[in-house]
Amino acid sequence: MVVATLDTFAKGVCGRVLSIAEDGESCCRLRRMGLREGVNVEIMSDQGHDPVMIRFEGCCLAVRRSMLRSVVVQQCANPNPTPTEENCARCGKPRRRWLRRGQA
């Protein structure tokens, strides 16, 4: 599996955060936004310039590419998630849940 900084990943690629470099302001901002070691993150939009849209733990953030240079990520084995339908346990309405291919 590929290990690289998050700014080098293309749209649709996901990975698990291995480390965030302690480089001052960028590190503190990313941690305040909820990005930390062990979190799965996906590149949602990458136009080749700022900002880059990322998704993790149910939220989407637009961040500067320079901030993502301090995030070391291990790429997931299967980068393309597939949606599945299931019912909400509380209200019974259908909801979408994203799973990796091969997961139950």
Residue pairs with C-beta under 8 A, 6 or more apart in sequence:
1 74
1 75
1 76
1 77
2 15
2 74
2 75
3 18
3 72
3 73
3 74
3 75
4 72
4 73
4 75
5 68
5 69
5 70
5 71
5 72
5 73
6 15
6 17
6 41
6 43
6 54
6 68
6 69
6 71
6 72
6 73
7 52
7 65
7 66
7 68
7 69
7 71
9 15
9 43
9 46
9 73
9 75
10 43
10 46
11 43
11 44
11 45
11 46
12 42
12 43
12 79
12 80
13 42
13 43
13 75
13 76
13 79
14 40
14 41
14 42
14 43
14 75
14 76
14 79
14 81
15 40
15 41
15 42
15 73
15 74
15 75
15 76
16 38
16 39
16 40
16 41
16 73
16 74
16 76
17 35
17 36
17 37
17 38
17 39
17 40
17 41
17 71
17 72
17 73
18 37
18 72
18 73
18 74
19 37
19 71
19 72
20 27
20 30
20 31
20 35
20 36
20 37
20 70
20 71
20 72
21 27
21 70
21 71
21 72
23 70
26 66
26 67
26 70
27 70
29 67
30 63
30 67
30 70
30 71
33 61
33 63
34 56
34 57
34 59
35 41
35 56
35 61
35 71
39 56
39 57
40 56
40 57
40 76
41 54
41 55
41 56
41 71
41 73
42 54
42 55
42 56
42 81
43 52
43 53
43 54
44 53
44 54
44 55
44 60
45 52
45 53
46 52
46 53
49 65
50 64
50 65
50 66
51 62
51 63
51 64
51 65
52 62
52 63
52 64
52 65
52 68
53 60
53 61
53 62
54 60
54 61
54 63
54 68
55 61
76 100
77 100
78 100
78 101
78 102
80 101
81 98
81 99
81 100
81 101
82 98
82 99
82 100
82 101
83 96
83 97
83 98
83 99
84 96
84 97
84 98
84 99
85 94
85 95
85 96
85 97
86 94
86 95
86 97
87 93
87 94
87 95
88 94
88 95
